[in-house]
Amino acid sequence: MHDPLRKIDDLVSALEELRLHVGTADLRVGDRKVNGQLYVALANACLRNRAALLYGGMGANKTTLVNLLGSAFMGLSFDEVENLMITGHPEQTEEKIVGFIDPRQWSCPPAPPTGSSRSSVPSGSAPSSSPSSPSSPSSSSYDAIQVLWTPWARSRWKVINEINRFPSGKQNLFLELLQKRKVNYAGETLELGDTCYFATMNPDFSATYPLDEALLDRISISVPATQPDFLASLALAEREREVDELAESLPRLSPEEFDLLPKMVAAVSLDSQVELSIISLLRDFTLCERAPAFDKTQLSGGSKPSRGLCAGCHYFNNPEVCCWQIDEGLSDRVRQDLRSYTRALALLLGLGGTEEKIEVLRAVAPYVIWHRLSPNRTMLERPPYYGAGRLQYVKDLVEKSINRTLNERGEMNMIFARAVDGDISPREAMEELSGFDDPIARLDYVRALERMV
């Protein structure tokens, strides 16, 4: 019987015993502490069509860790996974990344038409550099152009190394790939199928480019990769063999086990408290009384909280309210990502109770959110953040939102639920909710009830 979770536990142990990953236990989930870099990457490997970004300085074991996991999850050698990876630099071309026109088609007899101009990555198959299936003729007398797709394009484990070394124009390729889950080149289409996406990113250097906001929103989760501490450095000093040799000793999942993981994640249920906390978290970051339709994602240019939008607002400088402390709102992709990573991490850690899943949400939410937002600089530059603690700043806001939803908002949530269920009239509920000085009550609940009247 397939048991991928047991193999993942064995993999975690092997990575530590072989000194291949010795990160500190910096991610707290309830009473348990695990290494965030490793477990975020593992959670992403259990999902499909999500993208994880590992952010940190050079030599922080970002790329090596992802390639080690790729070797274990895909059943390939470490060298094979490394060869699949693409690395950013300004001269990297679309042909080198996804594919190029097959020149043999003009020197060989034309292939018979197959009636399709699409090819796809077979589920569970090993990467291949074989050409796409012959295409149906176009309206002219010539056959459609045949493309040789690269091994990276055909792989179900896609690693984009140093993504911020790609110029903005070439970043658009990954934006389209993550959005449409297919690649178009020279009139041919490659369906990518269910794929794991990883990217690594160094801090800003002279040879790097800023990531586009739309691309950042399609990166599902981002985790810092830090340099080894003193004890980890001592452990690494004991490693005598090369990484590729040690990688051969790692446990490997079968294709069936790899395909089973997303189904196991989908089977993890999230109860009403977790779902309510997720939606309230999004609304806390997105609602704005002065934005069009009260939606902060509609703001642009100088109309931002950090540029005076909130001056004189009733909620401005209220430390318990999130809206004025962040410039951007959150898209619905964040809700989907929060649900997916909460389920995946709960599965990996064997946590099934309501309170346990709330703790999982507390743990993963900052990593799903922080790369998508710009904190209020005035607040960020104060202690204990000193302008650099962006992740901790978002963690503190997430903690306030979830605590408020589970505690102070209990009564107002109950009033709204009773009105929706028909136990009380919408007018009666609106009158009761008017006593709550909360953006969600005033800008969401009351407006929804007004539509019901």
Kinemage of the C-alpha trace (Angstrom):
@kinemage 1
@onewidth
@group {chain A} dominant
@subgroup {mainchain}
@vectorlist {calphas} color= white
{ca met a 1} P 0.000 0.000 0.000
{ca his a 2} L 1.300 3.451 -0.902
{ca asp a 3} L 2.243 5.590 2.102
{ca pro a 4} L 3.796 8.849 0.855
{ca leu a 5} L 3.564 10.536 4.265
{ca arg a 6} L 5.818 7.909 5.828
{ca lys a 7} L 8.344 8.427 3.045
{ca ile a 8} L 8.201 12.200 3.567
{ca asp a 9} L 8.911 11.701 7.287
{ca asp a 10} L 11.838 9.461 6.346
{ca leu a 11} L 12.999 12.115 3.881
{ca val a 12} L 12.993 14.825 6.570
{ca ser a 13} L 15.055 12.585 8.856
{ca ala a 14} L 17.475 11.659 6.074
{ca leu a 15} L 18.064 15.288 5.085
{ca glu a 16} L 19.115 16.052 8.650
{ca glu a 17} L 21.146 12.883 9.224
{ca leu a 18} L 23.054 13.307 5.957
{ca arg a 19} L 23.661 17.010 6.738
{ca leu a 20} L 21.891 18.010 3.530
{ca his a 21} L 19.570 20.457 5.287
{ca val a 22} L 20.165 21.597 8.860
{ca gly a 23} L 17.950 24.673 9.198
{ca thr a 24} L 16.688 25.878 12.561
{ca ala a 25} L 13.168 25.155 13.832
{ca asp a 26} L 11.838 28.664 13.149
{ca leu a 27} L 8.207 27.888 12.230
{ca arg a 28} L 5.922 27.475 15.248
{ca val a 29} L 2.706 25.524 14.754
{ca gly a 30} L 0.980 25.436 18.121
{ca asp a 31} L 3.384 23.706 20.501
{ca arg a 32} L 5.481 22.248 17.697
{ca lys a 33} L 8.417 23.913 15.934
{ca val a 34} L 9.761 22.884 12.511
{ca asn a 35} L 12.048 24.392 9.911
{ca gly a 36} L 9.985 26.819 7.830
{ca gln a 37} L 12.116 26.628 4.697
{ca leu a 38} L 11.829 22.845 4.570
{ca tyr a 39} L 8.166 22.456 5.514
{ca val a 40} L 6.913 25.220 3.227
{ca ala a 41} L 8.775 23.526 0.367
{ca leu a 42} L 7.324 20.137 1.373
{ca ala a 43} L 3.808 21.581 1.532
{ca asn a 44} L 4.251 23.000 -1.961
{ca ala a 45} L 5.457 19.603 -3.198
{ca cys a 46} L 2.193 18.087 -1.935
{ca leu a 47} L 0.162 20.560 -4.002
{ca arg a 48} L -0.122 21.128 -7.731
{ca asn a 49} L -0.082 24.338 -9.753
{ca arg a 50} L 1.074 26.441 -6.808
{ca ala a 51} L 4.388 28.343 -6.792
{ca ala a 52} L 6.739 28.636 -3.804
{ca leu a 53} L 9.453 31.307 -3.663
{ca leu a 54} L 12.543 30.755 -1.507
{ca tyr a 55} L 14.069 34.142 -0.739
{ca gly a 56} L 17.490 34.687 0.779
{ca gly a 57} L 21.172 35.411 0.346
{ca met a 58} L 23.633 33.407 -1.679
{ca gly a 59} L 24.542 30.000 -0.273
{ca ala a 60} L 21.420 29.663 1.916
{ca asn a 61} L 20.558 26.197 0.536
{ca lys a 62} L 17.601 27.435 -1.505
{ca thr a 63} L 18.304 25.816 -4.862
{ca thr a 64} L 20.001 22.726 -3.429
{ca leu a 65} L 17.063 21.982 -1.116
{ca val a 66} L 14.510 22.294 -3.931
{ca asn a 67} L 16.583 20.029 -6.183
{ca leu a 68} L 16.992 17.471 -3.372
{ca leu a 69} L 13.222 17.433 -2.892
{ca gly a 70} L 12.745 17.142 -6.646
{ca ser a 71} L 15.037 14.116 -6.681
{ca ala a 72} L 13.015 12.472 -3.891
{ca phe a 73} L 9.527 13.368 -5.118
{ca met a 74} L 10.135 12.703 -8.811
{ca gly a 75} L 12.312 9.595 -8.379
{ca leu a 76} L 15.199 11.114 -10.355
{ca ser a 77} L 18.885 11.507 -9.622
{ca phe a 78} L 20.105 14.801 -8.201
{ca asp a 79} L 21.996 15.557 -11.414
{ca glu a 80} L 18.878 14.939 -13.517
{ca val a 81} L 16.858 17.404 -11.451
{ca glu a 82} L 19.659 19.969 -11.585
{ca asn a 83} L 19.771 19.682 -15.372
{ca leu a 84} L 16.035 20.449 -15.563
{ca met a 85} L 16.420 23.774 -13.742
{ca ile a 86} L 16.552 27.100 -15.567
{ca thr a 87} L 18.571 30.019 -14.185
{ca gly a 88} L 17.843 33.674 -14.728
{ca his a 89} L 20.123 36.018 -16.640
{ca pro a 90} L 19.389 38.816 -19.127
{ca glu a 91} L 20.438 36.770 -22.163
{ca gln a 92} L 18.185 33.817 -21.363
{ca thr a 93} L 15.834 33.390 -24.322
{ca glu a 94} L 12.365 31.935 -24.714
{ca glu a 95} L 13.851 29.232 -26.962
{ca lys a 96} L 16.229 28.108 -24.221
{ca ile a 97} L 13.439 28.073 -21.643
{ca val a 98} L 10.426 26.474 -23.322
{ca gly a 99} L 11.293 25.215 -26.808
{ca phe a 100} L 12.388 25.926 -30.335
{ca ile a 101} L 11.249 25.135 -33.851
{ca asp a 102} L 12.339 21.690 -35.004
{ca pro a 103} L 14.573 22.265 -38.080
{ca arg a 104} L 14.214 18.635 -39.180
{ca gln a 105} L 10.669 19.244 -40.403
{ca trp a 106} L 11.995 21.043 -43.480
{ca ser a 107} L 14.410 18.283 -44.448
{ca cys a 108} L 12.115 15.277 -43.831
{ca pro a 109} L 8.876 14.201 -45.531
{ca pro a 110} L 5.845 15.832 -43.894
{ca ala a 111} L 4.213 13.823 -41.121
{ca pro a 112} L 0.567 12.818 -41.545
{ca pro a 113} L -1.856 15.105 -39.711
{ca thr a 114} L -3.175 13.998 -36.319
{ca gly a 115} L -5.992 16.517 -35.963
{ca ser a 116} L -4.511 18.305 -32.953
{ca ser a 117} L -2.068 21.156 -32.515
{ca arg a 118} L -1.659 20.530 -28.791
{ca ser a 119} L 0.654 18.306 -26.796
{ca ser a 120} L 0.645 17.662 -23.101
{ca val a 121} L 2.849 16.421 -20.314
{ca pro a 122} L 1.750 12.875 -19.442
{ca ser a 123} L 0.755 12.449 -15.823
{ca gly a 124} L 3.603 10.966 -13.818
{ca ser a 125} L 5.932 10.739 -16.797
{ca ala a 126} L 9.604 11.527 -16.664
{ca pro a 127} L 10.710 14.712 -18.419
{ca ser a 128} L 11.446 14.336 -22.086
{ca ser a 129} L 12.894 16.522 -24.817
{ca ser a 130} L 11.029 14.776 -27.594
{ca pro a 131} L 9.132 16.968 -30.084
{ca ser a 132} L 5.483 17.666 -29.727
{ca ser a 133} L 2.976 15.582 -31.565
{ca pro a 134} L 2.653 16.396 -35.267
{ca ser a 135} L 0.078 19.063 -35.813
{ca ser a 136} L -2.857 19.347 -38.098
{ca pro a 137} L -2.403 21.322 -41.272
{ca ser a 138} L -3.235 24.986 -41.202
{ca ser a 139} L -5.552 26.625 -43.643
{ca ser a 140} L -2.593 26.857 -46.025
{ca ser a 141} L -1.007 23.894 -47.767
{ca tyr a 142} L 1.738 23.675 -45.144
{ca asp a 143} L 1.705 21.622 -41.944
{ca ala a 144} L 1.731 23.521 -38.649
{ca ile a 145} L 5.211 24.190 -37.283
{ca gln a 146} L 6.595 21.457 -35.026
{ca val a 147} L 8.244 22.515 -31.761
{ca leu a 148} L 10.883 20.735 -29.705
{ca trp a 149} L 9.833 21.446 -26.132
{ca thr a 150} L 12.660 21.681 -23.591
{ca pro a 151} L 12.933 19.186 -20.717
{ca trp a 152} L 12.058 22.031 -18.326
{ca ala a 153} L 8.840 22.801 -20.188
{ca arg a 154} L 7.793 19.137 -20.127
{ca ser a 155} L 8.767 18.497 -16.513
{ca arg a 156} L 6.220 18.335 -13.701
{ca trp a 157} L 8.837 19.766 -11.298
{ca lys a 158} L 9.724 23.230 -12.539
{ca val a 159} L 12.480 25.228 -10.804
{ca ile a 160} L 13.209 28.840 -11.760
{ca asn a 161} L 16.545 29.694 -10.179
{ca glu a 162} L 17.301 33.367 -9.394
{ca ile a 163} L 14.032 34.546 -10.906
{ca asn a 164} L 14.838 38.215 -10.265
{ca arg a 165} L 17.776 38.034 -12.690
{ca phe a 166} L 15.240 37.806 -15.519
{ca pro a 167} L 14.376 41.235 -16.984
{ca ser a 168} L 10.755 42.281 -16.608
{ca gly a 169} L 9.916 41.406 -20.217
{ca lys a 170} L 11.036 37.821 -19.718
{ca gln a 171} L 9.255 37.565 -16.380
{ca asn a 172} L 6.018 37.843 -18.382
{ca leu a 173} L 6.667 34.318 -19.676
{ca phe a 174} L 6.326 32.934 -16.139
{ca leu a 175} L 3.279 35.100 -15.495
{ca glu a 176} L 1.521 33.524 -18.457
{ca leu a 177} L 2.724 30.055 -17.517
{ca leu a 178} L 1.402 30.290 -13.930
{ca gln a 179} L -1.842 31.880 -15.059
{ca lys a 180} L -2.779 29.642 -18.001
{ca arg a 181} L -0.881 26.437 -17.077
{ca lys a 182} L 0.213 26.057 -20.668
{ca val a 183} L 2.963 27.306 -22.957
{ca asn a 184} L 2.439 28.775 -26.416
{ca tyr a 185} L 5.262 28.983 -28.923
{ca ala a 186} L 5.197 29.407 -32.723
{ca gly a 187} L 1.495 28.586 -32.818
{ca glu a 188} L 1.913 25.360 -30.840
{ca thr a 189} L 0.558 24.779 -27.323
{ca leu a 190} L 1.991 22.562 -24.605
{ca glu a 191} L -0.458 21.699 -21.818
{ca leu a 192} L 1.592 21.595 -18.605
{ca gly a 193} L -0.687 19.355 -16.540
{ca asp a 194} L -0.423 19.162 -12.749
{ca thr a 195} L 2.963 20.655 -11.909
{ca cys a 196} L 5.011 21.740 -8.871
{ca tyr a 197} L 6.578 25.189 -9.272
{ca phe a 198} L 9.503 26.558 -7.292
{ca ala a 199} L 11.513 29.741 -7.652
{ca thr a 200} L 14.523 31.126 -5.815
{ca met a 201} L 15.399 34.769 -5.393
{ca asn a 202} L 18.380 36.682 -4.009
{ca pro a 203} L 18.153 40.145 -2.435
{ca asp a 204} L 18.460 43.117 -4.763
{ca phe a 205} L 21.867 43.346 -6.445
{ca ser a 206} L 23.143 45.358 -9.387
{ca ala a 207} L 22.265 42.503 -11.768
{ca thr a 208} L 18.724 41.880 -10.495
{ca tyr a 209} L 15.350 43.267 -11.565
{ca pro a 210} L 12.221 43.972 -9.496
{ca leu a 211} L 9.483 41.375 -9.757
{ca asp a 212} L 6.231 42.517 -11.322
{ca glu a 213} L 3.321 42.848 -8.854
{ca ala a 214} L 1.103 40.620 -10.985
{ca leu a 215} L 3.771 37.888 -10.937
{ca leu a 216} L 4.193 38.249 -7.170
{ca asp a 217} L 0.442 37.752 -6.722
{ca arg a 218} L 0.718 34.458 -8.600
{ca ile a 219} L 3.519 33.270 -6.344
{ca ser a 220} L 1.512 31.376 -3.767
{ca ile a 221} L 3.912 31.399 -0.820
{ca ser a 222} L 7.320 32.846 -0.001
{ca val a 223} L 9.702 31.718 2.731
{ca pro a 224} L 13.014 33.245 3.819
{ca ala a 225} L 16.117 31.071 3.543
{ca thr a 226} L 18.684 32.074 6.149
{ca gln a 227} L 22.358 31.239 6.516
{ca pro a 228} L 23.231 28.312 8.841
{ca asp a 229} L 23.707 29.270 12.465
{ca phe a 230} L 26.657 28.197 14.628
{ca leu a 231} L 25.402 24.676 15.400
{ca ala a 232} L 24.286 24.114 11.817
{ca ser a 233} L 27.707 25.188 10.577
{ca leu a 234} L 29.331 22.639 12.866
{ca ala a 235} L 27.023 19.955 11.505
{ca leu a 236} L 27.825 20.924 7.919
{ca ala a 237} L 31.540 20.711 8.708
{ca glu a 238} L 31.034 16.999 9.408
{ca arg a 239} L 29.736 16.363 5.898
{ca glu a 240} L 32.506 14.673 3.954
{ca arg a 241} L 30.825 13.564 0.729
{ca glu a 242} L 29.412 15.677 -2.089
{ca val a 243} L 25.721 16.550 -2.219
{ca asp a 244} L 25.005 14.494 -5.341
{ca glu a 245} L 26.506 11.381 -3.723
{ca leu a 246} L 24.551 11.831 -0.494
{ca ala a 247} L 21.353 12.479 -2.446
{ca glu a 248} L 21.428 8.896 -3.727
{ca ser a 249} L 20.622 7.743 -0.167
{ca leu a 250} L 17.396 9.738 0.096
{ca pro a 251} L 14.066 7.866 0.050
{ca arg a 252} L 12.128 8.338 -3.169
{ca leu a 253} L 8.423 8.443 -3.889
{ca ser a 254} L 6.934 6.363 -6.655
{ca pro a 255} L 4.936 8.111 -9.413
{ca glu a 256} L 1.758 6.734 -7.845
{ca glu a 257} L 2.677 8.206 -4.443
{ca phe a 258} L 3.537 11.560 -6.013
{ca asp a 259} L 0.136 11.667 -7.729
{ca leu a 260} L -1.639 10.590 -4.533
{ca leu a 261} L -0.428 13.572 -2.461
{ca pro a 262} L -2.770 16.299 -3.826
{ca lys a 263} L -5.729 13.967 -3.325
{ca met a 264} L -4.691 13.457 0.303
{ca val a 265} L -4.429 17.225 0.773
{ca ala a 266} L -7.872 17.767 -0.771
{ca ala a 267} L -9.335 15.254 1.698
{ca val a 268} L -8.318 17.443 4.656
{ca ser a 269} L -11.425 19.350 5.739
{ca leu a 270} L -11.482 22.920 7.017
{ca asp a 271} L -14.308 23.670 9.430
{ca ser a 272} L -16.295 26.893 9.685
{ca gln a 273} L -13.962 28.608 12.177
{ca val a 274} L -10.963 28.170 9.905
{ca glu a 275} L -12.900 29.305 6.825
{ca leu a 276} L -14.244 32.341 8.687
{ca ser a 277} L -10.753 33.261 9.887
{ca ile a 278} L -9.414 33.056 6.326
{ca ile a 279} L -12.139 35.255 4.828
{ca ser a 280} L -11.970 37.777 7.684
{ca leu a 281} L -8.194 37.969 7.281
{ca leu a 282} L -8.581 38.915 3.622
{ca arg a 283} L -11.253 41.489 4.396
{ca asp a 284} L -9.175 43.046 7.190
{ca phe a 285} L -6.371 43.697 4.706
{ca thr a 286} L -8.605 44.705 1.773
{ca leu a 287} L -11.481 46.839 3.116
{ca cys a 288} L -10.970 50.611 2.960
{ca glu a 289} L -13.707 53.153 3.635
{ca arg a 290} L -12.176 55.625 1.149
{ca ala a 291} L -11.402 53.227 -1.698
{ca pro a 292} L -13.746 52.662 -4.666
{ca ala a 293} L -16.297 50.031 -3.607
{ca phe a 294} L -14.396 49.931 -0.276
{ca asp a 295} L -11.843 47.731 -2.102
{ca lys a 296} L -8.178 48.612 -1.608
{ca thr a 297} L -7.152 46.574 -4.673
{ca gln a 298} L -8.713 49.408 -6.733
{ca leu a 299} L -6.188 51.962 -5.457
{ca ser a 300} L -3.312 53.164 -7.614
{ca gly a 301} L -0.640 55.852 -7.789
{ca gly a 302} L -0.646 58.297 -4.916
{ca ser a 303} L -3.934 57.067 -3.466
{ca lys a 304} L -2.398 54.805 -0.842
{ca pro a 305} L -2.612 54.667 2.955
{ca ser a 306} L 1.110 55.470 3.182
{ca arg a 307} L 0.546 58.590 1.048
{ca gly a 308} L -2.094 60.249 3.167
{ca leu a 309} L -5.241 58.446 2.069
{ca cys a 310} L -6.144 57.588 5.661
{ca ala a 311} L -5.509 61.016 7.219
{ca gly a 312} L -8.503 61.866 9.381
{ca cys a 313} L -10.136 58.450 8.921
{ca his a 314} L -11.961 57.056 11.926
{ca tyr a 315} L -9.736 53.937 11.926
{ca phe a 316} L -6.408 55.689 11.330
{ca asn a 317} L -3.815 54.977 14.052
{ca asn a 318} L -6.012 52.295 15.634
{ca pro a 319} L -3.411 49.527 16.202
{ca glu a 320} L -6.068 46.781 16.160
{ca val a 321} L -7.258 47.666 12.635
{ca cys a 322} L -5.146 46.414 9.706
{ca cys a 323} L -6.477 48.491 6.792
{ca trp a 324} L -4.354 51.635 7.249
{ca gln a 325} L -1.174 49.682 8.043
{ca ile a 326} L -0.870 48.096 4.561
{ca asp a 327} L -0.988 49.806 1.158
{ca glu a 328} L -2.462 46.961 -0.905
{ca gly a 329} L -5.503 44.740 -0.650
{ca leu a 330} L -5.448 40.982 -1.192
{ca ser a 331} L -6.866 39.147 -4.196
{ca asp a 332} L -9.029 36.037 -3.989
{ca arg a 333} L -5.955 34.001 -4.967
{ca val a 334} L -4.774 34.556 -1.399
{ca arg a 335} L -7.893 32.874 -0.024
{ca gln a 336} L -7.299 29.864 -2.252
{ca asp a 337} L -3.631 29.685 -1.278
{ca leu a 338} L -4.395 29.986 2.443
{ca arg a 339} L -6.815 27.062 2.214
{ca ser a 340} L -4.383 24.930 0.216
{ca tyr a 341} L -1.314 25.456 2.407
{ca thr a 342} L -3.291 25.136 5.641
{ca arg a 343} L -4.514 21.741 4.443
{ca ala a 344} L -1.088 20.649 3.181
{ca leu a 345} L 0.795 21.571 6.367
{ca ala a 346} L -1.916 20.047 8.573
{ca leu a 347} L -1.536 16.823 6.576
{ca leu a 348} L 2.258 16.819 6.902
{ca leu a 349} L 2.149 17.438 10.650
{ca gly a 350} L -0.770 15.089 11.327
{ca leu a 351} L -2.987 17.830 12.798
{ca gly a 352} L -6.729 17.297 12.487
{ca gly a 353} L -8.565 19.229 15.207
{ca thr a 354} L -10.168 22.634 14.767
{ca glu a 355} L -7.807 24.386 17.178
{ca glu a 356} L -4.832 22.661 15.558
{ca lys a 357} L -5.839 23.860 12.086
{ca ile a 358} L -6.284 27.389 13.400
{ca glu a 359} L -2.670 27.186 14.595
{ca val a 360} L -1.610 25.926 11.168
{ca leu a 361} L -3.370 28.915 9.591
{ca arg a 362} L -1.574 31.278 11.970
{ca ala a 363} L 1.715 29.704 10.909
{ca val a 364} L 1.295 29.682 7.119
{ca ala a 365} L -0.700 32.894 6.562
{ca pro a 366} L 2.232 35.335 6.929
{ca tyr a 367} L 4.242 33.401 4.327
{ca val a 368} L 1.297 33.431 1.896
{ca ile a 369} L 0.787 37.189 2.345
{ca trp a 370} L 4.006 39.076 3.089
{ca his a 371} L 5.535 39.171 -0.416
{ca arg a 372} L 2.300 40.575 -1.862
{ca leu a 373} L 2.098 43.661 0.370
{ca ser a 374} L 3.856 46.954 1.134
{ca pro a 375} L 3.655 47.832 4.861
{ca asn a 376} L 3.179 51.387 6.077
{ca arg a 377} L 6.788 52.643 6.184
{ca thr a 378} L 6.211 54.753 9.274
{ca met a 379} L 5.076 51.707 11.234
{ca leu a 380} L 7.661 49.373 9.710
{ca glu a 381} L 10.562 51.639 10.628
{ca arg a 382} L 9.648 51.617 14.312
{ca pro a 383} L 10.962 49.057 16.818
{ca pro a 384} L 10.867 46.073 16.808
{ca tyr a 385} L 10.917 46.065 12.981
{ca tyr a 386} L 13.525 48.784 12.245
{ca gly a 387} L 12.532 48.895 8.584
{ca ala a 388} L 13.713 45.327 7.928
{ca gly a 389} L 11.245 43.067 9.751
{ca arg a 390} L 8.601 42.965 7.035
{ca leu a 391} L 7.655 39.331 7.635
{ca gln a 392} L 7.347 39.846 11.401
{ca tyr a 393} L 5.234 42.950 10.786
{ca val a 394} L 2.792 40.918 8.671
{ca lys a 395} L 2.846 38.093 11.255
{ca asp a 396} L 1.718 40.530 13.935
{ca leu a 397} L -1.143 41.821 11.756
{ca val a 398} L -2.228 38.258 10.955
{ca glu a 399} L -2.231 37.423 14.668
{ca lys a 400} L -4.413 40.461 15.462
{ca ser a 401} L -6.901 39.608 12.714
{ca ile a 402} L -7.315 35.939 13.667
{ca asn a 403} L -7.576 36.717 17.393
{ca arg a 404} L -10.188 39.376 16.726
{ca thr a 405} L -12.227 37.025 14.529
{ca leu a 406} L -12.218 34.237 17.117
{ca asn a 407} L -12.906 36.499 20.115
{ca glu a 408} L -14.281 40.060 19.789
{ca arg a 409} L -16.156 39.321 16.554
{ca gly a 410} L -18.018 36.309 17.909
{ca glu a 411} L -21.247 38.186 18.670
{ca met a 412} L -21.321 40.188 15.441
{ca asn a 413} L -20.651 37.061 13.372
{ca met a 414} L -23.544 35.330 15.123
{ca ile a 415} L -25.926 38.225 14.410
{ca phe a 416} L -25.043 38.175 10.719
{ca ala a 417} L -25.374 34.381 10.531
{ca arg a 418} L -28.821 34.478 12.168
{ca ala a 419} L -29.991 37.070 9.644
{ca val a 420} L -28.704 35.013 6.714
{ca asp a 421} L -30.423 31.911 8.114
{ca gly a 422} L -33.698 33.811 8.525
{ca asp a 423} L -33.829 33.602 12.323
{ca ile a 424} L -34.012 37.405 12.586
{ca ser a 425} L -34.940 40.053 10.024
{ca pro a 426} L -32.208 41.867 8.084
{ca arg a 427} L -33.392 45.201 9.498
{ca glu a 428} L -33.114 43.925 13.045
{ca ala a 429} L -29.642 42.568 12.331
{ca met a 430} L -28.561 45.876 10.756
{ca glu a 431} L -29.694 47.739 13.842
{ca glu a 432} L -27.720 45.412 16.115
{ca leu a 433} L -24.623 45.509 13.905
{ca ser a 434} L -24.622 49.308 13.880
{ca gly a 435} L -23.266 49.142 17.414
{ca phe a 436} L -20.061 47.398 16.312
{ca asp a 437} L -17.160 49.666 15.365
{ca asp a 438} L -15.592 47.150 13.003
{ca pro a 439} L -14.857 47.610 9.260
{ca ile a 440} L -16.224 44.156 8.440
{ca ala a 441} L -19.502 44.867 10.284
{ca arg a 442} L -19.951 48.331 8.728
{ca leu a 443} L -18.620 47.784 5.202
{ca asp a 444} L -19.419 44.104 4.601
{ca tyr a 445} L -22.175 42.776 6.846
{ca val a 446} L -24.457 45.850 6.842
{ca arg a 447} L -24.106 46.308 3.052
{ca ala a 448} L -24.928 42.634 2.471
{ca leu a 449} L -28.024 42.928 4.685
{ca glu a 450} L -29.133 46.090 2.863
{ca arg a 451} L -29.286 44.044 -0.337
{ca met a 452} L -31.488 41.514 1.453
{ca val a 453} L -34.054 44.090 2.582
